[in-house]
Amino acid sequence: MKPKIGFIGQGWIGKNYADVFESRHFEVVRYALEEPYTQNAEKIKDCDIVFVAVPTPTTPEGFDNRILKKVVKLVGKGKIAVIKSTVLPGTTEEIQKDNPDVFVLHSPEFLRETSAAADAAQPSRNIIGIPVESPLYREKAAEVERILPYAPYNLVCSSREAEMIKYGGNNFLYFKVIFANILHDLAGSVGTRWEVVRDAVAADPRIGASHLEPFHKSGRGAGGHCFIKDMAAFAGMYRQLGDEAGSRVLDAVRDKNIELLLETNKDLDLLEGVYGPEILDDLRNRHRVERKARCLVTGGAGFIGSTLVDELIIRGNEVVIIDDLSTGKEEYVNPRAEFHNLDIRNLQDIKPVFEGVDYVFHLAARPRVQFSIDNPAEAHGVNVNGTLNVLIAARDAKVKKFIFSSSSSVYGDQEWLPLHEGMLPNPKSPYALHKQMGEDYCRLFNELYGLPAVCLRYFNVYGRRMATEGAYCLVLSIFTNQRQKGESLTITGDGEQRRDFTYVGDVVAANILAANSANVGRGEVINIGSGVNYSVNEIADMFGGPRVYIEPRIEPRLTLADNSLAQKILGWEPMMNLPEWLVEHKREQEID
């Protein structure tokens, strides 16, 4: 006969455990202070084994287990109480002494909020701590162990050891989160790609991939309901050893975490609950970081713009987005950004948004050559009139710098390669002409009004979030769609037109370098390209599969960037190459 199982506390931990036991056909009684469980307090005493998952907060006054002590008394005489709450070493022993008619054990939980149901059903570890080393308590631990879901690792140990295991795991991951944030910032400062460093570090089985994202959920740092309070409790315990050097390490890691949380306004209510409003105000003052820049990104819901927004926020900046979602996607809008659904063709609508802005990254456009040929008036309205409006608003707001996203299409067909900034523009489409006019406007606004401006000419940007349908598709997306559908690859003309493809992460890096560089701001034009080009036929070879050739269209025959100016005055160089990226892209898209 299966034992009757009780649960005290129906937060996300208690609820998920109770759900698992019900799914395994145990008779379950749930008691909590929330409906519909408030009437079940008396029924708990009839349960054979009762799991207790109630709050045990760390407050400015210290560790608080008053709720836990109170509810354990609901467990019936001779029954087993299993504490799932995180408690200080020695707590289970103390509660056992206060409740001699009940067998009190401790079994730490290892649930993650995002996968709590799966973690409860398929635990990686079952650990049971006993407050008294005796055959009787070992038997009670075995009774509990028999009803738990299977886990590959099982341990019965002292309750103090079980309690310390929980603190050890949580605070190890706390340290890992802080180190990942430090490593991210250092990687960016020395010109390396964070995703490459992160993935290679994660491939080490001693380290693993968890807790390596510097920006998680609502901001940076170790937040959530466990990390902040458990670190505070752990540091408090350690101080009792009298090891000043060790305590300084813990305090420094805590302070760095608070700095990260404050920078991104993450879980400040939880910080206040642990440290108190007065202490938190003091910490804000002692560890205050200078306000990072307030950045405005037009087109911030688009492919390149949203990627730029994400990186600016990871670096601790305030970000404002203007996007009319005509080509951008709402799901790309970073929740930490201030979003305005506005059309840049309406100056009076967008102008108030520029107040207090330090840097403007202007990416909003009706992109792509063919669209501008098919819809010249609409494209002109956004690409030229809209750009003029953004420049006026930036000038009037006295922003520190205006970074304009231009295009290699400005070059058109040239006699010589690689394409360098000293060549005369030769636009072959309305879109290319619009970008040239934008560059001219940037130079004029610097000369006439003193607006610091710089223009970045992108060469065929690719990467995550690039358009996968419609008039904005690169050949990479077109070939991806066709391979997934089992269709032949369509190639315009003879397929020998060559393009310089540039990774979106490298473009983002160039924008940030241009904003921060004292070497630019006078309307300079700078190529942002990889310096390597590939023919459409070569790209088709990388994708594989049959191909068909269709009528050619109006477009430059060859593009290849001379990026020496970007290297010289921005310190920029491309970090990703197309063949390397395509291998991973094809794997993710399940293309053989």
C-alpha positions as CSV (number, residue, x, y, z in Angstrom):
1,M,0.0,0.0,0.0
2,K,1.4,3.4,-1.0
3,P,1.9,5.9,1.8
4,K,-0.2,9.1,1.9
5,I,1.9,12.1,1.0
6,G,1.4,15.6,2.3
7,F,2.8,18.9,1.0
8,I,3.0,22.0,3.1
9,G,3.6,25.0,0.8
10,Q,2.3,25.3,-2.8
11,G,4.8,27.8,-4.3
12,W,6.6,26.8,-7.5
13,I,8.7,24.2,-5.6
14,G,5.9,22.5,-3.5
15,K,3.4,22.6,-6.3
16,N,5.7,20.9,-8.9
17,Y,6.7,18.1,-6.4
18,A,3.0,17.6,-5.5
19,D,2.0,17.4,-9.2
20,V,4.7,14.7,-9.8
21,F,3.4,12.5,-6.9
22,E,-0.2,12.8,-8.0
23,S,0.9,11.8,-11.6
24,R,2.5,8.7,-10.0
25,H,-0.9,7.9,-8.4
26,F,0.0,8.7,-4.8
27,E,-2.8,10.0,-2.5
28,V,-1.7,13.6,-2.0
29,V,-2.8,16.3,0.5
30,R,-1.8,19.9,-0.2
31,Y,-1.8,22.6,2.5
32,A,-0.9,26.2,1.9
33,L,-2.1,29.7,2.9
34,E,-3.6,30.1,-0.6
35,E,-6.9,28.8,-1.8
36,P,-8.0,26.1,-2.4
37,Y,-5.6,24.5,0.2
38,T,-6.2,26.6,3.3
39,Q,-8.7,24.0,4.7
40,N,-6.3,21.1,4.7
41,A,-4.1,21.9,7.7
42,E,-5.8,19.2,9.9
43,K,-5.5,16.6,7.1
44,I,-1.7,16.9,7.1
45,K,-1.4,14.9,10.4
46,D,-2.8,11.8,8.7
47,C,-0.1,11.8,6.0
48,D,2.7,9.3,6.3
49,I,5.4,11.5,4.7
50,V,5.1,15.3,4.6
51,F,7.3,17.4,2.3
52,V,7.7,21.0,3.6
53,A,8.6,23.7,1.1
54,V,8.0,27.1,2.7
55,P,9.9,30.3,2.6
56,T,13.1,30.6,4.6
57,P,14.3,34.1,3.8
58,T,17.5,35.8,4.6
59,T,16.7,39.3,5.8
60,P,18.7,42.2,7.2
61,E,18.2,40.6,10.6
62,G,19.5,37.3,9.4
63,F,18.2,33.8,8.5
64,D,14.5,33.5,9.2
65,N,13.0,30.0,9.7
66,R,10.0,30.9,11.8
67,I,7.5,29.7,9.2
68,L,9.2,26.4,8.9
69,K,9.3,25.8,12.6
70,K,5.6,26.6,12.9
71,V,4.3,24.3,10.1
72,V,6.4,21.3,11.1
73,K,4.1,21.0,14.1
74,L,1.2,20.1,11.8
75,V,2.9,16.7,11.0
76,G,1.3,13.8,12.9
77,K,3.0,11.8,15.7
78,G,5.3,9.2,14.4
79,K,5.2,10.5,10.8
80,I,8.1,11.8,8.7
81,A,8.6,15.5,7.9
82,V,11.0,16.1,4.9
83,I,12.3,19.7,4.8
84,K,12.7,20.8,1.2
85,S,13.4,24.5,2.1
86,T,17.0,25.8,2.1
87,V,18.1,26.0,5.7
88,L,21.3,26.7,7.6
89,P,23.4,23.8,8.7
90,G,22.1,22.6,12.0
91,T,18.5,23.7,11.4
92,T,17.1,20.1,10.9
93,E,18.8,19.0,14.1
94,E,17.2,21.9,16.0
95,I,13.7,21.3,14.6
96,Q,14.1,17.6,15.4
97,K,14.8,18.4,19.0
98,D,11.7,20.7,19.1
99,N,9.5,17.9,17.6
100,P,10.6,14.6,19.2
101,D,7.4,12.8,18.2
102,V,8.2,13.4,14.5
103,F,11.0,12.1,12.3
104,V,12.5,15.3,10.7
105,L,14.7,14.8,7.6
106,H,16.2,17.2,5.1
107,S,16.2,16.7,1.3
108,P,17.5,19.7,-0.6
109,E,15.7,20.6,-3.8
110,F,17.5,21.3,-7.0
111,L,14.7,22.7,-9.2
112,R,15.2,25.4,-11.8
113,E,12.3,27.8,-12.2
114,T,12.3,27.5,-16.0
115,S,12.1,23.6,-15.9
116,A,10.8,22.9,-12.4
117,A,8.2,20.3,-13.5
118,A,10.8,18.3,-15.5
119,D,13.4,18.6,-12.7
120,A,10.9,17.3,-10.1
121,A,9.9,14.4,-12.3
122,Q,13.4,13.5,-13.4
123,P,15.8,14.6,-10.6
124,S,19.5,14.3,-11.1
125,R,20.1,13.7,-7.4
126,N,18.2,12.4,-4.4
127,I,19.9,13.5,-1.2
128,I,18.4,12.8,2.2
129,G,19.9,14.1,5.4
130,I,19.2,12.6,8.8
131,P,19.7,14.5,12.1
132,V,20.6,11.4,14.1
133,E,22.9,8.6,12.9
134,S,21.0,5.4,13.8
135,P,19.4,2.4,12.1
136,L,16.0,3.8,12.8
137,Y,16.7,7.1,11.0
138,R,18.4,5.2,8.2
139,E,15.2,3.2,7.8
140,K,13.1,6.4,7.7
141,A,15.4,7.8,5.1
142,A,15.0,4.6,3.1
143,E,11.2,5.0,3.3
144,V,11.5,8.4,1.7
145,E,14.0,7.2,-0.9
146,R,11.6,4.5,-2.0
147,I,8.9,6.9,-3.0
148,L,11.1,9.5,-4.8
149,P,11.4,9.5,-8.6
150,Y,14.4,7.7,-9.9
151,A,17.7,9.7,-9.8
152,P,21.1,8.5,-11.1
153,Y,22.8,9.7,-7.9
154,N,21.4,8.9,-4.4
155,L,22.9,9.7,-1.0
156,V,21.9,9.4,2.6
157,C,24.1,11.6,4.8
158,S,23.9,13.8,7.9
159,S,21.4,16.6,7.8
160,R,24.2,19.1,8.2
161,E,25.9,17.7,5.1
162,A,22.7,17.8,3.1
163,E,22.1,21.4,4.2
164,M,25.6,22.4,3.2
165,I,25.4,20.6,-0.2
166,K,22.5,22.9,-1.1
167,Y,24.4,26.1,-0.2
168,G,27.5,24.8,-1.9
169,G,25.7,24.2,-5.2
170,N,23.8,27.5,-5.2
171,N,26.8,29.6,-4.3
172,F,29.1,27.8,-6.8
173,L,26.7,28.8,-9.5
174,Y,26.5,32.3,-8.1
175,F,30.3,32.6,-8.5
176,K,30.0,31.1,-12.1
177,V,27.4,33.8,-13.1
178,I,29.6,36.6,-11.8
179,F,32.7,35.2,-13.5
180,A,30.8,34.8,-16.8
181,N,29.9,38.5,-16.7
182,I,33.5,39.5,-16.0
183,L,34.7,37.2,-18.8
184,H,32.1,38.7,-21.2
185,D,33.3,42.2,-20.6
186,L,36.9,41.3,-20.9
187,A,36.3,39.4,-24.1
188,G,34.6,42.4,-25.7
189,S,37.4,44.7,-24.6
190,V,40.1,42.7,-26.3
191,G,38.2,42.3,-29.6
192,T,37.0,38.7,-29.3
193,R,33.6,37.3,-30.0
194,W,31.8,36.4,-26.8
195,E,29.8,33.6,-28.3
196,V,32.9,31.9,-29.5
197,V,34.7,32.2,-26.1
198,R,31.5,31.1,-24.3
199,D,30.8,28.1,-26.4
200,A,34.4,26.8,-26.3
201,V,34.5,27.3,-22.5
202,A,31.2,25.5,-22.1
203,A,32.5,22.6,-24.2
204,D,34.8,21.7,-21.3
205,P,32.9,19.0,-19.4
206,R,34.3,20.3,-16.2
207,I,32.6,23.6,-16.7
208,G,29.4,23.0,-18.8
209,A,27.1,25.4,-20.5
210,S,24.8,26.5,-17.6
211,H,24.9,29.9,-16.1
212,L,27.3,31.4,-18.8
213,E,24.9,34.0,-20.2
214,P,25.7,37.4,-18.9
215,F,22.3,38.8,-19.8
216,H,19.6,36.5,-18.3
217,K,15.9,37.2,-18.1
218,S,15.6,40.8,-17.0
219,G,19.2,41.9,-16.7
220,R,22.7,40.9,-15.6
221,G,24.0,39.3,-12.4
222,A,22.9,36.4,-10.1
223,G,19.3,37.2,-9.3
224,G,16.2,35.1,-8.6
225,H,14.7,33.9,-5.4
226,C,17.6,31.7,-4.3
227,F,21.0,33.2,-5.3
228,I,20.7,36.5,-3.5
229,K,19.5,35.2,-0.2
230,D,21.6,32.1,-0.2
231,M,24.8,34.1,-0.8
232,A,24.0,36.4,2.0
233,A,23.4,33.5,4.4
234,F,26.6,31.7,3.2
235,A,28.7,34.8,3.7
236,G,27.2,35.3,7.1
237,M,28.2,31.7,8.1
238,Y,31.7,32.1,6.8
239,R,32.4,35.3,8.7
240,Q,32.1,33.2,11.9
241,L,35.4,31.4,10.9
242,G,37.3,34.7,11.3
243,D,39.0,34.3,7.9
244,E,39.2,38.0,6.9
245,A,40.7,37.2,3.4
246,G,38.0,34.7,2.6
247,S,35.3,37.1,3.8
248,R,36.7,39.9,1.6
249,V,36.5,37.5,-1.4
250,L,32.8,36.8,-0.7
251,D,32.1,40.5,-0.1
252,A,33.8,41.5,-3.4
253,V,31.8,38.9,-5.4
254,R,28.6,40.1,-3.7
255,D,29.4,43.7,-4.4
256,K,30.1,42.9,-8.1
257,N,26.8,41.2,-8.3
258,I,25.0,44.1,-6.7
259,E,26.7,46.4,-9.2
260,L,25.4,44.3,-12.1
261,L,21.9,44.1,-10.7
262,L,21.8,47.8,-10.1
263,E,23.1,48.6,-13.6
264,T,20.3,46.7,-15.2
265,N,17.6,47.2,-12.5
266,K,17.3,43.5,-12.0
267,D,15.5,42.0,-9.0
268,L,16.0,45.1,-6.9
269,D,13.0,44.0,-4.8
270,L,14.8,40.8,-3.9
271,L,18.0,42.7,-3.1
272,E,16.0,45.0,-0.8
273,G,14.3,42.0,0.9
274,V,17.8,40.6,1.8
275,Y,19.8,43.7,2.5
276,G,17.0,46.2,3.5
277,P,16.2,49.6,2.0
278,E,18.7,51.5,4.0
279,I,21.6,49.1,3.4
280,L,20.6,48.9,-0.3
281,D,20.8,52.7,-0.6
282,D,24.2,52.6,1.0
283,L,25.3,49.9,-1.4
284,R,24.0,51.9,-4.3
285,N,26.1,54.9,-3.2
286,R,29.2,52.9,-2.4
287,H,29.1,50.8,-5.6
288,R,27.5,53.3,-7.9
289,V,28.6,53.0,-11.5
290,E,28.6,56.0,-13.7
291,R,25.5,56.2,-15.8
292,K,26.1,54.5,-19.1
293,A,25.0,56.1,-22.3
294,R,21.4,56.6,-23.3
295,C,21.3,55.2,-26.8
296,L,18.6,55.6,-29.4
297,V,18.4,52.9,-32.1
298,T,16.1,53.5,-35.1
299,G,15.1,50.2,-36.6
300,G,15.8,48.6,-33.3
301,A,13.3,45.8,-34.0
302,G,15.0,44.8,-37.2
303,F,17.7,42.2,-37.9
304,I,20.8,44.4,-37.3
305,G,19.1,46.9,-35.0
306,S,17.8,44.4,-32.5
307,T,21.2,42.7,-32.3
308,L,22.8,46.1,-31.6
309,V,20.2,46.8,-29.0
310,D,20.9,43.5,-27.2
311,E,24.6,44.2,-27.0
312,L,24.1,47.8,-25.9
313,I,21.9,46.6,-23.0
314,I,24.3,43.8,-22.1
315,R,26.9,46.5,-21.7
316,G,24.7,48.4,-19.2
317,N,23.4,51.2,-21.4
318,E,19.9,52.6,-21.5
319,V,18.4,52.0,-24.9
320,V,15.4,53.6,-26.7
321,I,14.0,52.1,-29.8
322,I,12.0,53.8,-32.6
323,D,10.6,51.3,-35.1
324,D,7.3,51.2,-37.0
325,L,7.4,47.3,-37.2
326,S,6.9,47.5,-41.0
327,T,9.9,45.2,-41.4
328,G,11.0,44.7,-37.8
329,K,9.5,42.1,-35.5
330,E,8.0,42.8,-32.1
331,E,9.5,39.6,-30.7
332,Y,13.0,41.0,-31.5
333,V,12.4,44.0,-29.2
334,N,14.5,43.6,-26.0
335,P,12.2,43.9,-23.0
336,R,14.8,46.0,-21.2
337,A,14.6,48.7,-24.0
338,E,12.1,51.6,-24.1
339,F,10.1,51.0,-27.3
340,H,8.3,53.5,-29.4
341,N,6.2,52.4,-32.4
342,L,6.7,55.4,-34.6
343,D,7.4,56.3,-38.2
344,I,10.5,58.3,-38.8
345,R,8.8,60.2,-41.6
346,N,6.8,62.1,-38.9
347,L,9.3,64.5,-37.4
348,Q,7.0,65.9,-34.7
349,D,6.2,62.4,-33.5
350,I,9.8,61.2,-33.1
351,K,11.4,64.4,-31.8
352,P,10.4,64.1,-28.1
353,V,12.0,60.7,-28.0
354,F,15.4,62.2,-28.5
355,E,15.4,64.2,-25.3
356,G,18.4,63.1,-23.1
357,V,19.8,60.8,-25.7
358,D,23.6,60.6,-26.0
359,Y,24.1,58.5,-29.1
360,V,21.8,57.8,-32.1
361,F,22.3,54.7,-34.2
362,H,20.2,55.2,-37.3
363,L,19.4,51.9,-39.0
364,A,15.7,52.4,-39.9
365,A,15.3,52.1,-43.7
366,R,13.4,50.4,-46.5
367,P,16.3,48.1,-47.3
368,R,17.3,46.2,-50.3
369,V,17.9,47.2,-53.9
370,Q,14.9,45.6,-55.6
371,F,12.3,47.1,-53.2
372,S,13.6,50.6,-54.0
373,I,13.3,49.8,-57.7
374,D,9.8,48.6,-57.4
375,N,8.7,51.2,-54.9
376,P,10.9,54.3,-55.4
377,A,8.6,56.8,-53.7
378,E,8.0,54.8,-50.6
379,A,11.7,53.9,-50.3
380,H,12.7,57.6,-50.8
381,G,10.3,58.8,-48.1
382,V,11.8,56.5,-45.5
383,N,15.4,56.4,-46.6
384,V,15.9,60.1,-47.4
385,N,13.1,62.1,-45.7
386,G,13.2,59.8,-42.7
387,T,17.0,60.1,-42.4
388,L,16.7,63.9,-42.6
389,N,14.1,63.9,-39.8
390,V,16.3,61.7,-37.6
391,L,19.3,64.1,-38.2
392,I,17.2,67.1,-37.3
393,A,15.9,65.5,-34.1
394,A,19.5,64.4,-33.2
395,R,20.9,67.9,-33.9
396,D,18.2,69.6,-31.8
397,A,18.7,67.2,-28.9
398,K,22.5,67.9,-29.0
399,V,23.4,64.2,-29.1
400,K,27.1,63.3,-28.7
401,K,27.3,61.3,-32.0
402,F,25.2,60.1,-34.9
403,I,26.1,56.7,-36.4
404,F,24.5,56.2,-39.8
405,S,24.1,52.7,-41.3
406,S,25.0,53.1,-45.0
407,S,25.6,50.4,-47.7
408,S,28.2,49.1,-50.0
409,S,25.6,49.5,-52.8
410,V,26.7,53.1,-52.9
411,Y,29.8,52.0,-54.9
412,G,27.8,50.4,-57.7
413,D,30.1,48.9,-60.3
414,Q,33.7,50.0,-60.1
415,E,36.7,49.3,-62.3
416,W,38.9,48.1,-59.5
417,L,38.7,46.0,-56.4
418,P,38.7,46.1,-53.4
419,L,36.3,48.9,-52.9
420,H,37.8,51.7,-50.8
421,E,36.3,54.9,-49.4
422,G,38.2,57.2,-51.8
423,M,36.2,55.9,-54.8
424,L,33.5,58.0,-56.4
425,P,30.0,56.6,-55.7
426,N,28.2,55.0,-58.6
427,P,24.8,54.1,-57.3
428,K,22.8,51.7,-59.5
429,S,19.5,51.8,-57.7
430,P,17.3,54.2,-55.8
431,Y,18.3,52.5,-52.5
432,A,22.0,53.0,-53.2
433,L,21.3,56.7,-54.1
434,H,19.3,57.1,-50.9
435,K,22.3,55.8,-48.8
436,Q,24.7,58.2,-50.6
437,M,22.3,61.1,-49.9
438,G,22.2,60.0,-46.2
439,E,26.0,60.1,-46.1
440,D,26.0,63.6,-47.7
441,Y,23.5,64.8,-45.1
442,C,25.6,63.5,-42.3
443,R,28.6,65.3,-43.6
444,L,26.6,68.5,-44.1
445,F,25.1,68.3,-40.6
446,N,28.5,68.1,-39.1
447,E,29.8,71.0,-41.2
448,L,26.7,73.3,-40.8
449,Y,25.5,72.4,-37.3
450,G,28.5,70.7,-35.6
451,L,26.6,67.4,-35.2
452,P,29.3,64.6,-34.8
453,A,28.5,62.0,-37.3
454,V,30.0,58.9,-38.9
455,C,28.8,56.6,-41.7
456,L,29.4,52.9,-41.8
457,R,29.0,51.2,-45.2
458,Y,27.9,47.6,-44.6
459,F,28.7,44.7,-47.0
460,N,25.8,42.1,-47.1
461,V,25.2,41.5,-43.5
462,Y,24.2,38.0,-42.4
463,G,23.5,36.2,-39.1
464,R,20.8,35.3,-36.7
465,R,17.5,37.1,-37.3
466,M,18.3,37.9,-40.9
467,A,15.1,38.1,-43.1
468,T,13.9,34.7,-44.2
469,E,11.2,35.8,-46.6
470,G,10.0,38.7,-48.7
471,A,12.0,41.4,-50.6
472,Y,14.6,41.6,-47.9
473,C,16.1,38.1,-48.2
474,L,19.8,37.6,-48.8
475,V,20.8,34.8,-51.0
476,L,21.7,32.9,-47.7
477,S,18.1,33.0,-46.6
478,I,16.7,32.1,-50.0
479,F,19.0,29.1,-50.3
480,T,18.1,28.0,-46.7
481,N,14.4,28.1,-47.5
482,Q,14.8,26.2,-50.7
483,R,17.0,23.5,-49.2
484,Q,14.5,23.0,-46.3
485,K,11.7,22.6,-48.9
486,G,13.7,20.3,-51.1
487,E,13.7,22.8,-54.0
488,S,16.4,23.7,-56.4
489,L,18.6,26.7,-55.6
490,T,17.6,29.6,-57.8
491,I,20.6,31.7,-59.1
492,T,20.1,34.9,-61.0
493,G,22.2,35.4,-64.1
494,D,25.3,33.2,-64.3
495,G,26.0,33.1,-60.6
496,E,29.4,34.6,-60.9
497,Q,28.4,37.9,-59.2
498,R,30.5,38.1,-56.0
499,R,29.6,39.5,-52.6
500,D,31.5,40.4,-49.5
501,F,29.4,39.0,-46.6
502,T,29.8,40.5,-43.1
503,Y,28.6,38.9,-39.8
504,V,26.1,40.8,-37.9
505,G,28.1,40.6,-34.6
506,D,31.0,42.3,-36.4
507,V,28.7,45.0,-37.6
508,V,27.5,45.6,-34.1
509,A,31.0,45.8,-32.8
510,A,31.8,48.4,-35.5
511,N,28.9,50.6,-34.4
512,I,29.9,50.6,-30.8
513,L,33.6,51.3,-31.7
514,A,32.4,54.2,-33.9
515,A,30.3,55.6,-31.1
516,N,33.2,55.5,-28.6
517,S,36.0,56.5,-30.9
518,A,37.4,60.0,-30.7
519,N,38.9,59.5,-34.2
520,V,35.6,59.8,-36.0
521,G,32.7,62.2,-36.0
522,R,33.2,64.5,-39.0
523,G,30.9,62.6,-41.4
524,E,33.6,60.0,-42.3
525,V,32.6,57.1,-44.5
526,I,34.0,53.7,-43.3
527,N,33.7,50.3,-44.9
528,I,32.5,47.5,-42.7
529,G,33.2,44.4,-44.6
530,S,35.0,41.1,-44.2
531,G,37.5,41.7,-47.0
532,V,36.7,38.3,-48.6
533,N,34.0,37.7,-51.3
534,Y,32.2,34.7,-52.6
535,S,30.3,34.1,-55.8
536,V,26.7,33.0,-55.6
537,N,27.8,29.7,-57.2
538,E,30.4,29.2,-54.5
539,I,27.7,29.8,-51.8
540,A,25.4,27.3,-53.7
541,D,28.3,24.8,-53.4
542,M,28.4,25.3,-49.7
543,F,24.7,24.6,-49.4
544,G,24.7,21.7,-51.8
545,G,21.7,20.4,-53.8
546,P,20.4,21.1,-57.4
547,R,20.3,24.6,-58.8
548,V,18.5,26.5,-61.6
549,Y,19.5,29.7,-63.3
550,I,17.0,32.6,-63.8
551,E,17.1,36.0,-65.4
552,P,19.6,38.5,-64.0
553,R,18.5,41.6,-62.1
554,I,19.9,45.1,-61.7
555,E,22.7,44.8,-59.0
556,P,26.4,45.5,-58.7
557,R,28.5,42.7,-60.2
558,L,31.2,42.6,-57.6
559,T,31.7,43.8,-54.0
560,L,34.8,43.4,-51.9
561,A,35.7,45.6,-49.0
562,D,38.9,47.3,-48.3
563,N,38.5,47.5,-44.5
564,S,41.9,48.9,-43.7
565,L,40.4,52.3,-42.7
566,A,38.2,50.6,-40.2
567,Q,41.2,48.8,-38.8
568,K,43.2,51.9,-38.6
569,I,40.9,54.5,-37.1
570,L,38.4,52.2,-35.2
571,G,40.6,49.3,-34.3
572,W,37.9,47.1,-35.9
573,E,38.4,43.8,-37.8
574,P,36.0,41.0,-38.7
575,M,36.0,38.0,-36.4
576,M,33.6,35.6,-38.2
577,N,34.0,34.1,-41.7
578,L,31.1,32.9,-43.8
579,P,32.0,29.2,-44.4
580,E,32.5,28.7,-40.6
581,W,29.2,30.3,-39.9
582,L,27.4,28.3,-42.6
583,V,28.4,25.0,-41.1
584,E,26.7,25.9,-37.8
585,H,23.7,27.5,-39.6
586,K,23.1,24.4,-41.7
587,R,23.2,22.3,-38.6
588,E,20.7,24.5,-36.7
589,Q,18.4,24.5,-39.8
590,E,18.8,20.8,-40.2
591,I,20.1,21.0,-43.7
592,D,22.2,18.0,-44.7
